[in-house]
Amino acid sequence: MKLIPPAGPNRTWLLSSVAAIVLSTGPALAQSGAELLTKTCGDCHSVGDDGALSRISGQRKSPEGWLMTLVRMRIAHGAAIDRETEAQLVRYLADTQGLAPSEAAPYRYALEKDPDTVEAFEEPIASMCARCHTGARALLQQRSPDEWRTLIDFHVGQFPTIEYQALGRDREWYKIASTEVADWLAKELPLETKAWTGWQAADKPAVTGDWIVMTDLPEGGAAYGKLTVAGDASPYSLAGELRLSDGTSAPVSGQMNLYTGYEWRATLDIGGKTYRQVLALDGDGGLAGRQFLAGQDSLGGRLTGVRADAAPRVLGTVPEAVQGLSGDVQVVGTMLDNLTVEGAATGASTVNDFGARVTLTAETQGKAVLSVGESTTDIAFYTAPDRLTVEPEFTIARVGGGSDVGPASVPAHFRAIGWLNGPDGASGTEDDIRIGSLTAEWSMTNANEMAEVMRDTEYAGTLDPDGLFWPAVAGPNAERPFTTNNAGDLTITAKAGGLEASGRLIVTVQRFIDPPLR
């Protein structure tokens, strides 16, 4: 990221992530959001005949995008924006100049800080935008043609060396950026869209009440439970309990802000650890996104949910598969009175507070389909997997620590995923049946000849028995050739059920500046 950390307390603002739009709370301001915006920003942004502020009125962004803009105004231009004003402005701008659900959907991985997504953009975004930050960061906004061109000029003014960096010196960067790229962005991501107009006019999903949720905790594995949202407006309170696969439970408490009518941002205490949630309401009683540890956003999992009073819906099962040909599973969902079992198994169910408890029996290995109405989920029955894969197939970890001011390390979590051959009997084809996460024996080796020379397995970090990789401490290491950092290029291998599979891990340097959108 090309953001220069300022000296003093402002650096904390720039380094703050989703927390900055989750924890900032307080009494409602007397003036409206429009009045507050004009009061706060009107000294520098001119007011047009329609009352709109220059520059600001020509953009729409995610809550994180507006937060980054406000932080930059304070740091770079000395805008007097305190924490409470910032929170109010983010909420107002996200609600009135945000993104429709369909506009944000393709790039939610950036909002959710998914560590395992590998971007693959075509030109012009690949070399003109995504070489410095994620392509998603550029595409999570909508602008007028003038504002897209001004954004190009901003980049040159803010980062004057941009034309002399890699993929800049081999072309007429500014000419291409200010014409071809700006025109492409204005066409693909215009300020005014039917999606946004429709969303503004639509009835917004209800958020208060009980939610049945299913997720995965870094240390506890699969978890399910109920969260209750209460309050009249942001910040809402959240409380509930998650049940873990080992039979224990973890209390949940915290707060949530809702932006743009569907963007859910929460900070929660789950069993004594702080988690963030970046989720989205789907408008049909559902909820989906990612939940992760506040201090280690690479550690977390998907979260899905459904309102307890919504139409019947199946979220999934705990466990994900049945080892053997019979077993009890918790089917997580709502209104599962008429749950049916089809395919390789039969079952009997008892409805409970989180869906239904089901006893399933199968005659052979295979897949059963659990359904209620049009909502379905699959569950596998297996005695031994036919194939093994490692998830993620490729990811990045970062060294860290070693000082009082440097960023913490960024670990990586690998899982061994079992598969059955599908009806075609062939392995690795579309009809394969996913078993899910298996207990595995983990090991790591140097990925290539250079990694062998640099002895990466000795210096880059350690791999826990559960597939969790912890990077080594940051900083020059006098024991290594060239006194290099403790970076590495590793192959992570899992063995389970007589099978073996591998993934790739790059251990790289710290991320010193960590904005909400990377």
C-alpha positions as semicolon CSV with decimal commas, in nm:
position;residue;x (nm);y (nm);z (nm)
1;M;0,000;0,000;0,000
2;K;0,130;0,345;-0,084
3;L;0,025;0,511;0,238
4;I;0,288;0,686;0,444
5;P;0,241;0,638;0,819
6;P;0,230;0,979;0,986
7;A;0,412;1,048;1,306
8;G;0,229;1,064;1,636
9;P;-0,124;0,952;1,725
10;N;-0,261;0,989;1,372
11;R;-0,081;0,668;1,277
12;T;-0,324;0,476;1,498
13;W;-0,616;0,603;1,290
14;L;-0,458;0,491;0,966
15;L;-0,373;0,150;1,100
16;S;-0,721;0,091;1,239
17;S;-0,932;-0,146;1,038
18;V;-1,298;-0,239;1,055
19;A;-1,293;-0,149;1,424
20;A;-1,301;0,219;1,335
21;I;-1,653;0,185;1,197
22;V;-1,771;-0,068;1,452
23;L;-1,675;0,072;1,789
24;S;-1,732;0,443;1,730
25;T;-2,060;0,505;1,904
26;G;-2,239;0,776;2,092
27;P;-2,558;0,980;2,112
28;A;-2,722;1,096;1,791
29;L;-2,616;1,439;1,681
30;A;-2,870;1,719;1,684
31;Q;-2,807;1,814;1,322
32;S;-2,883;1,587;1,029
33;G;-2,614;1,397;0,842
34;A;-2,628;1,648;0,558
35;E;-2,581;1,938;0,798
36;L;-2,293;1,764;0,970
37;L;-2,127;1,691;0,636
38;T;-2,152;2,054;0,528
39;K;-2,030;2,181;0,864
40;T;-1,733;1,943;0,868
41;C;-1,631;1,949;0,502
42;G;-1,776;2,273;0,363
43;D;-1,468;2,484;0,432
44;C;-1,276;2,298;0,162
45;H;-1,551;2,154;-0,058
46;S;-1,772;2,411;-0,229
47;V;-2,150;2,389;-0,205
48;G;-2,335;2,375;-0,536
49;D;-2,673;2,521;-0,620
50;D;-2,831;2,189;-0,531
51;G;-2,663;2,192;-0,189
52;A;-2,424;1,910;-0,283
53;L;-2,057;1,933;-0,191
54;S;-1,799;1,928;-0,468
55;R;-1,604;1,604;-0,513
56;I;-1,800;1,426;-0,238
57;S;-2,129;1,423;-0,429
58;G;-1,969;1,254;-0,730
59;Q;-1,874;0,932;-0,548
60;R;-2,030;0,626;-0,388
61;K;-1,833;0,385;-0,170
62;S;-1,846;0,110;0,089
63;P;-1,836;0,206;0,460
64;E;-1,466;0,118;0,462
65;G;-1,406;0,335;0,158
66;W;-1,567;0,639;0,320
67;L;-1,373;0,576;0,640
68;M;-1,045;0,580;0,448
69;T;-1,142;0,907;0,281
70;L;-1,221;1,076;0,612
71;V;-0,900;0,952;0,772
72;R;-0,701;1,085;0,477
73;M;-0,875;1,423;0,504
74;R;-0,764;1,449;0,865
75;I;-0,410;1,326;0,811
76;A;-0,327;1,491;0,479
77;H;-0,537;1,806;0,500
78;G;-0,578;1,872;0,870
79;A;-0,957;1,832;0,874
80;A;-1,095;1,861;1,227
81;I;-1,283;1,531;1,246
82;D;-1,308;1,367;1,586
83;R;-1,396;1,002;1,638
84;E;-1,768;1,059;1,694
85;T;-1,803;1,290;1,394
86;E;-1,618;1,036;1,182
87;A;-1,856;0,759;1,287
88;Q;-2,162;0,972;1,210
89;L;-2,027;1,075;0,870
90;V;-1,934;0,720;0,770
91;R;-2,287;0,610;0,855
92;Y;-2,450;0,899;0,668
93;L;-2,232;0,868;0,358
94;A;-2,266;0,490;0,344
95;D;-2,642;0,518;0,373
96;T;-2,685;0,794;0,115
97;Q;-2,386;0,736;-0,116
98;G;-2,308;0,370;-0,066
99;L;-2,308;0,066;-0,290
100;A;-2,605;-0,150;-0,379
101;P;-2,571;-0,515;-0,270
102;S;-2,515;-0,629;-0,628
103;E;-2,241;-0,367;-0,677
104;A;-2,043;-0,478;-0,373
105;A;-2,103;-0,853;-0,412
106;P;-1,818;-0,940;-0,655
107;Y;-1,555;-0,782;-0,429
108;R;-1,674;-0,868;-0,080
109;Y;-1,357;-1,069;-0,021
110;A;-1,170;-0,741;0,020
111;L;-1,420;-0,609;0,275
112;E;-1,403;-0,941;0,460
113;K;-1,021;-0,955;0,453
114;D;-1,029;-1,306;0,312
115;P;-0,662;-1,416;0,325
116;D;-0,699;-1,692;0,067
117;T;-0,847;-1,505;-0,229
118;V;-0,610;-1,470;-0,522
119;E;-0,715;-1,192;-0,757
120;A;-0,693;-1,237;-1,134
121;F;-0,792;-0,921;-1,320
122;E;-0,773;-0,857;-1,690
123;E;-0,641;-0,534;-1,836
124;P;-0,658;-0,245;-1,774
125;I;-0,720;-0,309;-1,403
126;A;-0,445;-0,570;-1,368
127;S;-0,150;-0,341;-1,436
128;M;-0,302;0,004;-1,390
129;C;-0,467;-0,052;-1,048
130;A;-0,400;-0,395;-0,900
131;R;-0,020;-0,365;-0,908
132;C;-0,029;-0,131;-0,606
133;H;-0,335;-0,247;-0,412
134;T;-0,613;-0,499;-0,457
135;G;-0,820;-0,456;-0,768
136;A;-1,124;-0,483;-0,543
137;R;-1,025;-0,160;-0,368
138;A;-1,052;0,025;-0,699
139;L;-1,378;-0,142;-0,798
140;L;-1,562;-0,100;-0,467
141;Q;-1,672;0,248;-0,567
142;Q;-1,886;0,424;-0,826
143;R;-1,800;0,771;-0,963
144;S;-1,898;1,028;-1,218
145;P;-1,670;1,059;-1,525
146;D;-1,512;1,375;-1,384
147;E;-1,445;1,205;-1,052
148;W;-1,277;0,906;-1,215
149;R;-1,046;1,140;-1,405
150;T;-0,979;1,339;-1,089
151;L;-0,891;1,017;-0,908
152;I;-0,622;0,950;-1,167
153;D;-0,479;1,298;-1,110
154;F;-0,495;1,243;-0,734
155;H;-0,277;0,934;-0,770
156;V;-0,011;1,127;-0,960
157;G;-0,020;1,414;-0,710
158;Q;-0,021;1,192;-0,401
159;F;0,228;0,936;-0,536
160;P;0,446;1,122;-0,790
161;T;0,676;0,824;-0,846
162;I;0,388;0,612;-0,978
163;E;0,491;0,675;-1,339
164;Y;0,843;0,547;-1,272
165;Q;0,760;0,223;-1,098
166;A;0,722;-0,124;-1,243
167;L;0,461;-0,136;-1,521
168;G;0,474;0,243;-1,535
169;R;0,801;0,310;-1,715
170;D;0,723;0,078;-2,007
171;R;0,418;0,278;-2,121
172;E;0,272;0,626;-2,128
173;W;0,117;0,566;-1,791
174;Y;-0,055;0,900;-1,732
175;K;-0,193;0,923;-2,085
176;I;-0,337;0,573;-2,064
177;A;-0,468;0,622;-1,710
178;S;-0,635;0,957;-1,774
179;T;-0,802;0,850;-2,099
180;E;-0,848;0,477;-2,154
181;V;-0,863;0,372;-1,790
182;A;-1,073;0,665;-1,670
183;D;-1,317;0,609;-1,956
184;W;-1,337;0,237;-1,882
185;L;-1,403;0,299;-1,512
186;A;-1,667;0,561;-1,587
187;K;-1,847;0,316;-1,814
188;E;-1,819;0,010;-1,589
189;L;-1,867;0,186;-1,253
190;P;-2,087;0,491;-1,313
191;L;-2,220;0,709;-1,035
192;E;-2,585;0,659;-1,131
193;T;-2,709;0,302;-1,172
194;K;-3,040;0,119;-1,169
195;A;-2,904;-0,104;-0,894
196;W;-2,843;0,188;-0,658
197;T;-3,169;0,366;-0,743
198;G;-3,358;0,043;-0,686
199;W;-3,184;-0,025;-0,356
200;Q;-3,256;0,325;-0,226
201;A;-3,626;0,274;-0,297
202;A;-3,643;-0,084;-0,166
203;D;-3,768;-0,189;0,176
204;K;-3,463;-0,272;0,385
205;P;-3,423;-0,608;0,559
206;A;-3,507;-0,625;0,928
207;V;-3,203;-0,673;1,148
208;T;-3,333;-0,688;1,507
209;G;-3,443;-1,018;1,652
210;D;-3,298;-1,368;1,672
211;W;-3,053;-1,507;1,417
212;I;-2,953;-1,871;1,384
213;V;-2,588;-1,876;1,273
214;M;-2,324;-2,124;1,168
215;T;-1,951;-2,054;1,150
216;D;-1,604;-2,192;1,215
217;L;-1,379;-2,078;1,499
218;P;-1,000;-2,088;1,458
219;E;-0,947;-2,311;1,760
220;G;-1,294;-2,454;1,821
221;G;-1,387;-2,571;1,474
222;A;-1,747;-2,580;1,357
223;A;-1,986;-2,378;1,573
224;Y;-2,354;-2,289;1,564
225;G;-2,592;-2,096;1,783
226;K;-2,821;-1,800;1,821
227;L;-2,744;-1,427;1,818
228;T;-3,001;-1,173;1,933
229;V;-2,987;-0,820;1,788
230;A;-3,155;-0,549;1,994
231;G;-3,189;-0,172;1,968
232;D;-3,360;0,099;1,767
233;A;-3,060;0,205;1,557
234;S;-2,683;0,161;1,526
235;P;-2,504;0,065;1,736
236;Y;-2,720;-0,241;1,801
237;S;-2,640;-0,480;2,085
238;L;-2,565;-0,845;2,016
239;A;-2,586;-1,130;2,263
240;G;-2,608;-1,506;2,237
241;E;-2,420;-1,831;2,253
242;L;-2,229;-2,056;2,016
243;R;-2,214;-2,432;2,058
244;L;-1,893;-2,605;1,954
245;S;-1,852;-2,947;1,800
246;D;-1,688;-3,080;2,118
247;G;-2,005;-3,008;2,316
248;T;-1,886;-2,694;2,491
249;S;-2,037;-2,351;2,443
250;A;-1,908;-1,994;2,422
251;P;-2,103;-1,684;2,526
252;V;-2,127;-1,402;2,272
253;S;-2,170;-1,030;2,340
254;G;-2,093;-0,709;2,160
255;Q;-2,216;-0,436;1,927
256;M;-2,305;-0,406;1,561
257;N;-2,345;-0,116;1,319
258;L;-2,562;-0,150;1,010
259;Y;-2,468;0,054;0,702
260;T;-2,647;0,105;0,371
261;G;-2,935;-0,109;0,496
262;Y;-2,745;-0,438;0,462
263;E;-2,377;-0,398;0,562
264;W;-2,333;-0,561;0,905
265;R;-2,016;-0,471;1,099
266;A;-1,980;-0,612;1,450
267;T;-1,721;-0,641;1,723
268;L;-1,792;-0,931;1,956
269;D;-1,650;-1,112;2,252
270;I;-1,678;-1,486;2,187
271;G;-1,560;-1,698;2,475
272;G;-1,319;-1,428;2,594
273;K;-1,168;-1,347;2,251
274;T;-1,247;-1,044;2,035
275;Y;-1,385;-1,110;1,690
276;R;-1,492;-0,890;1,400
277;Q;-1,780;-0,966;1,169
278;V;-1,809;-0,831;0,815
279;L;-2,141;-0,963;0,690
280;A;-2,420;-0,874;0,452
281;L;-2,795;-0,920;0,477
282;D;-2,936;-1,084;0,164
283;G;-3,282;-0,927;0,176
284;D;-3,447;-1,269;0,214
285;G;-3,388;-1,328;0,582
286;G;-3,032;-1,449;0,534
287;L;-2,690;-1,331;0,647
288;A;-2,344;-1,422;0,512
289;G;-1,984;-1,308;0,533
290;R;-1,670;-1,364;0,734
291;Q;-1,586;-1,360;1,105
292;F;-1,225;-1,335;1,223
293;L;-1,008;-1,265;1,525
294;A;-0,962;-0,893;1,582
295;G;-0,585;-0,916;1,623
296;Q;-0,533;-1,186;1,359
297;D;-0,774;-1,130;1,072
298;S;-0,623;-1,419;0,876
299;L;-0,775;-1,654;1,134
300;G;-1,147;-1,695;1,101
301;G;-1,416;-1,852;0,890
302;R;-1,730;-1,805;0,689
303;L;-2,047;-1,723;0,878
304;T;-2,397;-1,783;0,749
305;G;-2,718;-1,703;0,929
306;V;-3,093;-1,686;0,895
307;R;-3,355;-1,498;1,093
308;A;-3,532;-1,730;1,333
309;D;-3,865;-1,605;1,198
310;A;-3,769;-1,627;0,829
311;A;-3,887;-1,882;0,576
312;P;-3,756;-2,236;0,629
313;R;-3,385;-2,256;0,548
314;V;-3,102;-2,506;0,594
315;L;-2,757;-2,358;0,663
316;G;-2,555;-2,679;0,700
317;T;-2,471;-2,963;0,935
318;V;-2,240;-3,022;1,231
319;P;-2,046;-3,238;1,173
320;E;-2,003;-3,167;0,802
321;A;-2,001;-3,541;0,722
322;V;-2,075;-3,874;0,889
323;Q;-1,782;-4,110;0,931
324;G;-1,936;-4,452;0,889
325;L;-2,285;-4,534;0,769
326;S;-2,488;-4,389;1,056
327;G;-2,472;-4,105;1,301
328;D;-2,640;-3,809;1,466
329;V;-2,596;-3,462;1,319
330;Q;-2,721;-3,115;1,404
331;V;-2,890;-2,964;1,100
332;V;-2,854;-2,588;1,150
333;G;-3,138;-2,373;1,020
334;T;-3,485;-2,251;1,093
335;M;-3,836;-2,397;1,074
336;L;-3,717;-2,749;0,994
337;D;-4,037;-2,927;1,096
338;N;-4,072;-3,073;0,747
339;L;-3,707;-3,158;0,688
340;T;-3,667;-3,436;0,431
341;V;-3,378;-3,673;0,364
342;E;-3,309;-3,795;0,011
343;G;-3,030;-3,980;-0,161
344;A;-2,802;-4,230;0,009
345;A;-2,961;-4,211;0,355
346;T;-3,276;-4,215;0,560
347;G;-3,332;-4,026;0,882
348;A;-3,553;-3,920;1,167
349;S;-3,537;-3,570;1,309
350;T;-3,629;-3,381;1,622
351;V;-3,670;-3,003;1,596
352;N;-3,467;-2,793;1,841
353;D;-3,375;-2,428;1,896
354;F;-3,105;-2,431;1,625
355;G;-3,279;-2,639;1,358
356;A;-3,314;-3,012;1,406
357;R;-3,124;-3,309;1,547
358;V;-3,123;-3,586;1,288
359;T;-3,026;-3,954;1,308
360;L;-2,909;-4,061;0,963
361;T;-2,849;-4,410;0,827
362;A;-2,699;-4,505;0,492
363;E;-2,636;-4,838;0,318
364;T;-2,325;-4,731;0,130
365;Q;-2,082;-4,444;0,103
366;G;-2,232;-4,149;-0,076
367;K;-2,430;-3,833;-0,033
368;A;-2,764;-3,747;0,120
369;V;-2,957;-3,427;0,056
370;L;-3,131;-3,259;0,346
371;S;-3,399;-3,014;0,238
372;V;-3,685;-2,800;0,354
373;G;-3,878;-2,627;0,080
374;E;-3,627;-2,510;-0,180
375;S;-3,339;-2,486;0,070
376;T;-3,096;-2,779;0,069
377;T;-2,763;-2,895;0,202
378;D;-2,555;-3,205;0,130
379;I;-2,397;-3,443;0,378
380;A;-2,154;-3,724;0,296
381;F;-2,124;-4,072;0,447
382;Y;-1,780;-4,226;0,424
383;T;-1,558;-4,496;0,563
384;A;-1,241;-4,373;0,392
385;P;-1,176;-4,076;0,160
386;D;-1,089;-4,133;-0,204
387;R;-0,904;-3,805;-0,245
388;L;-0,743;-3,538;-0,030
389;T;-0,685;-3,169;-0,093
390;V;-0,537;-2,888;0,116
391;E;-0,726;-2,563;0,168
392;P;-0,610;-2,305;0,092
393;E;-0,415;-2,431;-0,207
394;F;-0,208;-2,113;-0,189
395;T;-0,182;-1,841;0,074
396;I;0,052;-1,589;0,236
397;A;0,178;-1,548;0,593
398;R;0,380;-1,255;0,726
399;V;0,662;-1,238;0,979
400;G;0,607;-0,991;1,260
401;G;0,672;-0,890;1,617
402;G;1,023;-0,837;1,739
403;S;0,958;-0,478;1,850
404;D;0,708;-0,269;2,043
405;V;0,595;-0,074;1,736
406;G;0,608;-0,324;1,451
407;P;0,301;-0,515;1,328
408;A;0,218;-0,859;1,461
409;S;0,282;-1,168;1,256
410;V;0,011;-1,294;1,020
411;P;-0,038;-1,672;1,053
412;A;-0,201;-1,908;0,805
413;H;-0,442;-2,191;0,874
414;F;-0,451;-2,500;0,653
415;R;-0,716;-2,773;0,646
416;A;-0,713;-3,121;0,500
417;I;-1,029;-3,175;0,296
418;G;-1,150;-3,525;0,212
419;W;-1,344;-3,623;-0,099
420;L;-1,533;-3,925;-0,230
421;N;-1,542;-4,015;-0,597
422;G;-1,882;-3,933;-0,739
423;P;-2,115;-4,149;-0,945
424;D;-1,871;-4,147;-1,239
425;G;-1,612;-4,326;-1,024
426;A;-1,338;-4,090;-1,131
427;S;-1,135;-3,875;-0,894
428;G;-1,115;-3,499;-0,932
429;T;-1,428;-3,456;-1,143
430;E;-1,729;-3,230;-1,095
431;D;-1,946;-3,494;-0,929
432;D;-1,698;-3,566;-0,646
433;I;-1,855;-3,555;-0,301
434;R;-1,698;-3,328;-0,042
435;I;-1,643;-3,490;0,297
436;G;-1,495;-3,184;0,463
437;S;-1,218;-3,122;0,713
438;L;-1,028;-3,431;0,832
439;T;-0,776;-3,482;1,111
440;A;-0,437;-3,491;0,941
441;E;-0,064;-3,523;1,001
442;W;0,101;-3,200;0,890
443;S;0,453;-3,128;0,766
444;M;0,637;-2,859;0,573
445;T;0,922;-2,874;0,326
446;N;1,118;-2,624;0,120
447;A;0,925;-2,546;-0,197
448;N;1,220;-2,519;-0,436
449;E;1,597;-2,518;-0,472
450;M;1,641;-2,159;-0,352
451;A;1,430;-2,235;-0,044
452;E;1,665;-2,527;0,025
453;V;1,968;-2,301;-0,003
454;M;1,808;-2,044;0,229
455;R;1,691;-2,322;0,468
456;D;1,343;-2,175;0,481
457;T;1,194;-2,455;0,689
458;E;1,440;-2,375;0,967
459;Y;1,377;-2,002;0,979
460;A;1,037;-1,908;0,834
461;G;0,817;-2,038;1,115
462;T;0,654;-2,339;1,275
463;L;0,359;-2,560;1,181
464;D;0,124;-2,676;1,459
465;P;-0,030;-3,027;1,460
466;D;-0,366;-2,877;1,358
467;G;-0,232;-2,711;1,041
468;L;-0,177;-2,364;1,186
469;F;0,144;-2,199;1,065
470;W;0,303;-1,934;1,288
471;P;0,563;-1,714;1,115
472;A;0,896;-1,639;1,275
473;V;0,990;-1,304;1,427
474;A;1,054;-1,019;1,184
475;G;1,378;-0,842;1,125
476;P;1,719;-0,916;0,972
477;N;1,855;-1,255;1,078
478;A;2,232;-1,267;1,101
479;E;2,226;-1,649;1,084
480;R;2,080;-1,647;0,732
481;P;2,262;-1,578;0,406
482;F;2,272;-1,206;0,329
483;T;2,132;-1,142;0,682
484;T;1,791;-1,167;0,520
485;N;1,452;-1,159;0,692
486;N;1,280;-1,479;0,802
487;A;1,082;-1,506;0,480
488;G;1,026;-1,839;0,311
489;D;0,873;-2,041;0,030
490;L;0,719;-2,358;0,172
491;T;0,518;-2,662;0,074
492;I;0,260;-2,758;0,337
493;T;0,163;-3,126;0,326
494;A;-0,124;-3,312;0,490
495;K;-0,154;-3,690;0,531
496;A;-0,491;-3,844;0,620
497;G;-0,665;-4,172;0,547
498;G;-0,362;-4,305;0,364
499;L;-0,368;-4,008;0,127
500;E;-0,145;-3,706;0,083
501;A;-0,196;-3,353;-0,052
502;S;-0,007;-3,024;-0,046
503;G;-0,054;-2,649;-0,056
504;R;0,185;-2,360;-0,111
505;L;0,277;-2,098;0,149
506;I;0,475;-1,780;0,091
507;V;0,608;-1,625;0,413
508;T;0,678;-1,261;0,345
509;V;0,749;-0,933;0,522
510;Q;0,529;-0,722;0,750
511;R;0,238;-0,511;0,638
512;F;0,322;-0,186;0,818
513;I;0,021;0,007;0,692
514;D;-0,305;-0,181;0,708
515;P;-0,603;0,024;0,587
516;P;-0,958;-0,113;0,592
517;L;-0,931;-0,186;0,218
518;R;-0,591;-0,326;0,125
